[in-house]
Amino acid sequence: MTDLLPPLLPRAPHGGPTSRPFTGLDFSVNATPYGPNPVLVEAIRAADHAHYPDPTYRDVRARLAGWHVWDAEGVALSVGASDLLHRLARAFLPPGGTLLSVHAPFGELARAAALVGAGVRVTTSERAVAGITPGVSLVYVGHPHNPTGHAHTAEELGRLADACHAAGALLIVDEAYAPFTAAPTLPPHPAVVRVLSPGKAHGLVGARPAYALASPEVAARLDNLAPAWHLPASTAAVLAALPQGEGFLGETLPRVAREARVLAAALSNFGPVEHHGTPYLTLRVGDASRVTEDLLERGVKVRDCASYGLPDRIRVSTRLPEENARLVMAVRDVPGGGRHG
């Protein structure tokens, strides 16, 4: 009987809070340091928490569809992108199937694939189209990718989408960090599902707003796997207010980009840095696990990239300028004079 149940798997590693108490500076979360967006905070305060919401969330879908010039039937809502990725795996990844990921996948998607008994194959951007072979049901692209920051061109995404369509596969374009960059977006395509989690850019990751833009058929399958009233009133209110909250991004994202560039330049004194305009960057340090622990002892938390197949790199996301300066000092002071690679 137990052989027929999903396997018991450890949680995927992430940045942010853990069971280990920490009161220092946290550079492991890729979110704006200038949030939360006051327009969206006001939407949360004004939400109706006393009554059940409309189970279809018709108004929220219509607002997002009008904003994106999309079919409202092709909007699927969620509490966090992780839930959408788990539902995508359950809906479109059969046991024994394959998830093809362009560079290392987000940990939750890899875990979702394992829970349904599917395999994960990692490829490069150059080999992605050729990698869409029989048995591949889902193709994942981080756009831009976490933690490398690599983004595809519109032409590259279009070729991937067409190849997926021809093979009967679905292309997941994860746009969690797209607002921070000039990464192009794809127009509606029958083989593409865009996954958006705007809490990072708006400084409201705790509200967990997320949604997918896809064909009505794909959105219907995602909705089919969601329980009734799966969005609390506060998260629904944030999603509905996103079009009115755009001014915050215009004010803050240029500052985030500027501080990330300054931080990348400062950290490049200690090792090779990879940075492509996202709020986060990676620094090659040699033994990332050891350096992560050394920095934690100095009150600075960073993300060890070993789970992404990069055991020699740490990922950091920009904070306020004075906090970034403390990170640079901490990296400088770890054993070895801040030079590890």
N, C-alpha and C positions, 0 to 999 in steps of 0.2 A: 504493500500500500504506500509506504513512504517513498518508494522509488518513483511514484507517479506525481509526487508533490514537488513544488519548486525547491531547489537546494537552499540550505541555510548558508548565506554568504556574509562575509564581513562587510561593513559599510565602506563605501568608496572614500578615499581620503580627500579632504577639502581644506581650504584655508578657513580662517575665522575661528569662532569659539570651539573649544574641545572640553572634555571633562577635566582637563588639567587647568587649575586656576591660573589666570594671567591678568596682570594689571598694567602692563607696559604699553608700548606702541605697537599696533598691529598693522604690518604692511602686507599681510597675506590675503587680504580681501580686495578684489578688483572693483572698487566702487568709488564714486566721486567723494573727495573729502569736503566738498562744499554743500552737501545736502543737509537735511532733506528739502525737497522742493516745497515751498510754502503753499503753493496752489494746490498741490496734491494732499498736503497735510490738512488743509481746510476741507477738502473733499471727504477725507476720512472722518473728520469731526462732524460733518453734516450728514453722513450716511445714516440710513434708518436701520439701527441695530435691534429694534424692537419687533420687527416683523420678518417673516420669510421673504426673500427676494423672489422676483419672477423666475420660475425654474428654467425658463428659456433664455434669460438675460437678453431679451430682444433689444432693449434700448442700448445696452453696452455694445453689443455686436454691431448695431446700426451706426453708432458713433465711430467705432474703429473702422468699419467698412467705408464710411464716408470720408474719413481722414486719409485712408490708404487708397481710395478709389478701388475698392475691392467688392466682391459679392458678399453680402452679409451672411449668406449660408456657408461661406468658406472661412468663417472666423470661428476658431475654437478657443475657449477661454480656459485658464488654468491658474492654480495656486503654485507658482514657480515653474520654471522651464523643466525642472527634473521630472515633475509629474507628466508633462507632455511627452518627454522622451521615454518614460516608462510605458505610457500608453501607445506610443508609436511602435515600440518593440513588441508589445502584446498584440497589436493589431496587424502588423505587417512583417514580423520576423518569425517564421515558423521554426519549430524544433529542428535542429540540424542545419538551419539556414546560416547565412553569413552576413554580418555587418562589415562593410568595407569603410574604413575611416581614413580620410586624407589627413595624415599626421595623427598623433595619438588622440583618441576620442576623449570627450568629457567623461569623467569617471562614472557618473550616474548612468550614462548610456551603455558603457561597457558592462556595468553591473546588471542593467536591465536585459541586455542580450544574454548574459549568463543565466539569469533567472528563467528565461524561456527556453533554455537549452540550445542556444545558437552560438556560433563562433564569431570572433572578431579578427579581422585581418587589417593591418595598418599598411598604408602605401604612401607614396609621395605625390605631390601635385603633378609631376611629369608623367607618372605611370597610372594615374587614377582612372582615366577613361579605359585604358587597356585592362585594368583590374576588374571591370564590371563584367564578370564571367557568369556562366550558369550557376545558380545557387546563391548569388548575391541578391538579397531582397531590399536592403537599406544601404544607402551610401551617406556618410556623414561628413560635413564640412563645417569647421569653425570659421566664421567669416566676420572678423578676423579670428585666427586660431589662438587658443589659450593653451600653452603659455608663450608660444613663439611670436605671436602678433602678425603672422603671415596672413595676407588677404589675397583673394583671387580677383582677377579682372572679370568684367562682365562677360567677355568672350569665353574665358575658361569655365565660368559657371554655366554658360549656355551650352557648351559642348558636353559638360557633365550631365546637365539636365536632359539633353537630347539622347545621350547614351543610356541613361537610366530609363527613359521612356521606351526606347527600342528594346531594352532588356526586360521590361516589366518590373523594374525596380523603382524605388522612391528615393529622391534626394532630399536629405535634411540639411537646410542651411541655417546654422545656429548664429543668430545676429545679436547675441548678448552684448557684444562690445562694439557693434557697428556704429552707434551714435557718437562714439569717441573719435571716429575716423571718417575718411572720405570713401569708405568701401562702397562700391556700387551695389544697387539692389536689382533683383531680377523682376521682370514683369510676370504676371500670372502664367504658370506653366503647369500642365497636368501632372507632371512627375515631381514637382517641387513642393515642399512644405517649409515655409519660413517660420522659425521659432524665435520669438522676441521676448526678452525679459527686461523691460525698461527700468526696473528698480535700481540697477547699478548706476545708470547715468543720472537718475533723479535722486539718488541718495536715499532710497526707500527699500532696501533689500529685505527688511523685516516684514514689509507688507506683502511680499512675494507676488507682485503682479506679473503675469505672463500670458501670452496668447500665441496662436499659430495662424498663419495665413496660408491657405491651401485650396485645392479644388473642393467644391461642396461634398463630393463623395468621400474624400479623405477626412474632412472636418466631421462628417457624420459618423465615421468610424471612431474618431477620437472622442466625440461626444457620447457614443454608445458605451464607452468604457469608463465614463465619469459617473459618480453617484449623483443622486438628486441634490440640488442646492450645493454644488461642489465649490462655489465661490462665496466666501463670507461677504457681508455688505461692504466692509471697508475695502477689500481688494477690488470688488466690482466698481466701487466709486472711484478708486484710483485709475482703473482702466478707462472708465468713461470720461475722466477729466484730463487724460493725456493730451488731447489737442490743445487744451487751454494752458497746459504747463510748458509749452515749447519755449517760452521766453526765458525760463530758467536755464535751459540748455545753452541758449545763445549767449547768456551772460557767463556761465561757469565753465563750459567745455574748453574754450580757448585758454583759460587759466590752468585747467588740468593738463592740457597738452604742453603748455609752456613749462610747468613745473616738472612734468615727466621728462622733458628734454634736458632740463638742468640736472635732474637727478641722474639720468643716463650718462651725461658727460662726467659728472663727479665720480660715479662708480666705475667708469672705464679706466680710472687710474689703478684699479685693483684686479682687473681681469677683463676678458672679452665680454662685451655687452651686446645683446640682441634687442633692438627696440625698433618698432615700426609704427610709431604714432599712437599706440594704445596707452592707457594709464599705467600699464604694467610693462615690465621688462625682465629679461633674465640676465644673470651674471654668472659666468663660469668661475667656479671656486675650487674645483678639485673634488673633495669629499663633501658633497652638499649636506649630507646627514650630520656630519660633525660640525660644520659651520652653522647650520641651523640651530643646533643645541648650544653652541658657543654664543650665538647672538641672543638666544632666549635667556641665557644667564645674565645678559647685559640689558634685559628689559626690552628686547626688540624681537618681534615675531615676523618671520618670512616663510615662504612656501618652498619646501623641498620638492624638487621636480622629479624625483626618482619614479613616482607613479606614472609619469608621462614618458618614461624611458630615457630620462635625462638626469642620471645620478650625479652629474658633475655641475649642475646648475641650481641656483635658487631663483625664485621669482619674487619680485617686490612690486608693489603698486604705490604710486605717488600719494603722499599725504600733503599736509601744509608745509610751506618752505622750512619753517623752523624745526618741524618734525623730521623732514628729509635730512636736514643737517645732522641730527642726532643719529640717524641711520648710517650716514657716511662715516661718522666718527666711530660708531660701533664696529662697522666692517673693517675700518682701519686698525682697530685695536684687538681684533681676534688674533689668536696665535698665528705667527707667520707674517705679521705686519700687513694683513689685509691682502696678501698675494698668495693664491692657492692653486692657480692653474698655469 
